[in-house]
Amino acid sequence: MAEIKIEKKKPIWPWIVAVLIIGALIYYIFVNDQATTENNVEIENTTSAQ
């Protein structure tokens, strides 16, 4: 009889976890960047120094 080689499937869950972590980092950077640009408001100095 001939030998039949059976290969186990490689797990896909490490790839899913990696994609989720990368997605979370991109989301955090995007949201954090927008929050800082919205909060940066220039304040004009209206007091007069003589």
KAPEMO-V582926 format. One record per residue. N is the residue number from 1. NEAR is the number of other C-alpha atoms within 10 Angstrom. Layout:
n:N near:NEAR
n:N near:NEAR
//
This chain:
n:1 near:3
n:2 near:4
n:3 near:5
n:4 near:6
n:5 near:6
n:6 near:6
n:7 near:6
n:8 near:6
n:9 near:6
n:10 near:7
n:11 near:8
n:12 near:8
n:13 near:9
n:14 near:10
n:15 near:10
n:16 near:10
n:17 near:11
n:18 near:11
n:19 near:12
n:20 near:12
n:21 near:12
n:22 near:11
n:23 near:12
n:24 near:12
n:25 near:12
n:26 near:12
n:27 near:12
n:28 near:12
n:29 near:12
n:30 near:11
n:31 near:11
n:32 near:11
n:33 near:11
n:34 near:11
n:35 near:11
n:36 near:10
n:37 near:9
n:38 near:8
n:39 near:8
n:40 near:8
n:41 near:8
n:42 near:6
n:43 near:6
n:44 near:6
n:45 near:6
n:46 near:6
n:47 near:6
n:48 near:5
n:49 near:4
n:50 near:3
//
